Amino acid sequence: MHGRNNPFDVVPNVAGANNLRLSGLWRSLQLIGRVFSDNSGHAGISPHTLPYLGIRTYQKQLELSGYTKEAQRVQRYIAQRDQRRQKRRLESVA
């Protein structure tokens, strides 16, 4: 991924060809409705809304806007990402 794009944003990740891996495509498609719908007046919940302030901030925005299911998806992504990072750290020390 290039720059600071939201990993759930289909526009730069898929349409912009920044992340064409199957996992990136699947992740982007999970919240695609938040990019192309009216979002009931909550522009801040679209993963394409700028500025992207980080994945934890985006998760909190979803949670505070009442989108708990989507916030849980983002939280799972964060947990998996953190586990992969920890594993790489441990492997680099060994």
C-alpha positions, 0 to 999 in steps of 0.5 A: 500500500502506498501512503496513508490510505485506509485499508478498508477504502476500495478506491485507492486500494483496488481501483487505484491498484495499490493493494490487489492482493485477495486479502486487500480486495476482501477487506475493501469489499467488506465496507464498500457500502460505506463508500458509495451510499449516503451513509445516513448523513454520516460522511465520517464513516466512509473509509474514503472520507478524508483525512485518514487519521489512522485505523484505530481512529477509523474504528472509533469513528464507526463505533461512535456513529453506531456502526458496531458491526463495521467497527468490530470488523475493523477491530479484528483487522487491527488485532490480526495486523498486530499479531503479524507484527509481533510475530515478525518482531519475534522472528527478527530477534531470534 
